[in-house]
Amino acid sequence: MSQESNANGELKAREELRRAPRLQCSGAAGIQTLPACNKPCPATIINLSIGGCLMESERSLTLTKNEIVELTFCVNQMPIRVRGCVRAIRSESVIGFQFPQVSDRVRRQLEDLVGELRFPRLPSYSQRRFRHSWL
C-alpha cells in the first residue's frame, strides 16, 4: 500500500469515527487553558461540527490529550464559547477538540451555524440586483 493510499485510508477511518461530519470554515478563535487565569491564545478555526472542531493557534501550545480548555470562536458573525477536550494533537499549533458537554443554548447555536455552513444562503434579490446590473 502506498503512503498516499494509506493516508487516505487513515483519514477515511478517522472520518467514519465522527458522529457528525466536519465542515470547512474560518474565523477568529481563542484557546484558553483552565483555570482561566491567563489570556486566551489567539487561533483560527479550520473546521467545525456539532461535536467538535479543528483549530490552529498563532503560537505553539503545550496541551495534553484529554485536557479540558475553553474555546471561543466566531464564524459567520456568530460568536460561540464552549468547553473543549483535546482529542488530536496534529502539531504544536494544530489541535482537534471534542465538545464533551454542551448546554442546550450552545447546542442550538452550533446546529444553526453548522446548518449555515452546510447550506449557505443565496444572496437576496436586492443584493443580486446591485451586483449584476443586467438582472
ZIGI-V492028 format. One line per field, one symbol per residue. phi: phi as a letter, one per 40 degrees, with the letter a starting at -180 (. if undefined). A space follows every 10 residues. Layout:
BEGIN
phi=???
END
This chain:
BEGIN
phi=.ccccccccc cccccccccb ccbcaaicaa bbcbccbbcc ccabcbaaac biabbbccbc bbbbdgccbb bbabbfgbcb bacbbcbabc acbbbcbbcc bbcdccdccc ccccccccbc ccccdccccc cbccc
END
